[in-house]
Amino acid sequence: MTHVTDRLGELREIVTEVLELEPGELDDTGDFVDEYEGDSLRAIEILARIEKKYKVEIPQSELAEMRNLRQVYDVLARHAGWQA
């Protein structure tokens, strides 16, 4: 379970930086758009940073599924081939 916790922490850092939040402000299931005023440009930036860090390619069509930290992890895990 440590890998999941570590990876969620890494993703939290990326997302909070892009959304200009403090790490404690971001809830795992908080909606980026409705709760944190994220927009499509920030979503693309989050996606680009994740792809670069983890060396995976995630189609932009997946952005609709990446509305909170937990969903970001799930999409990344699927494309990176991590065990869920």
N, C-alpha and C positions, 0 to 999 in steps of 0.2 A: 504493500500500500504506500510505501515511502515514495516510489516513483510518481504515483498519482499526485501526492501532496507536493512533492518538489516541482513537478511540471505545472501544477495549478499555481504555485507560487511564482514561477517564471512567467506564466501567462498573465497573472495578476499585475506583475511589474510592467509588462508591455502595455496592457490595457489601461492601467492607471496613468501611465506616462502619456499615452495618446489622448486620453479623455481629460487629462489635467486634473486628476483626483489624487487624494492621499490613499495609500493601500487599504487603510481601515474603512474608507468610505465605500469601497466596492464590495457589494454582496455577491456571492456566487450565482444567485439567480436574479439579480437586479437587471432589468431591461436597459440596455445601453441607450436606446432612444428615449423611452418614456421616463426613465429615472435619472439618467446622466447626461441628457441633451446631446447624445452622439448623433452624427449625421453620416451620410454615405461616404464622404471623403475620409472621415476618421475610420470608418469601417474598412475602407480599402487600405488605409495606412496600417491598421492592426493586422490585416491579412498579409500585407507585404512584409511586415516585420516578423510575423510568425513563419512565413515561407522561408525567409532568409535565415532565421535562427535555427530552424529545424530541418532545413534543406528538403522541404516537401513542396509540392505544387497542389494548391487547392483552387478549384475553379471559382470564379467570382459568383457563379450561380449559387454557391453554397452560402453566400453572405446572409441570405434570408434566414438561414438556420442558426446563424451565429449572433444571437441577440443578447446573450448573457455569458458570463465566464464559463459556466458549466457546459453550455452548448458549444462554445469555442473549443473547449477541451475535447468534447465528444467528436466534433468534426475533425480536429487535428489528429486525434487518436485513430480515427478511421483511415485517414489518408497516410498516416505515418506507420500504420500496421501495428500499433501498440495493442496489447491485450486490454480489453475493457474491464 
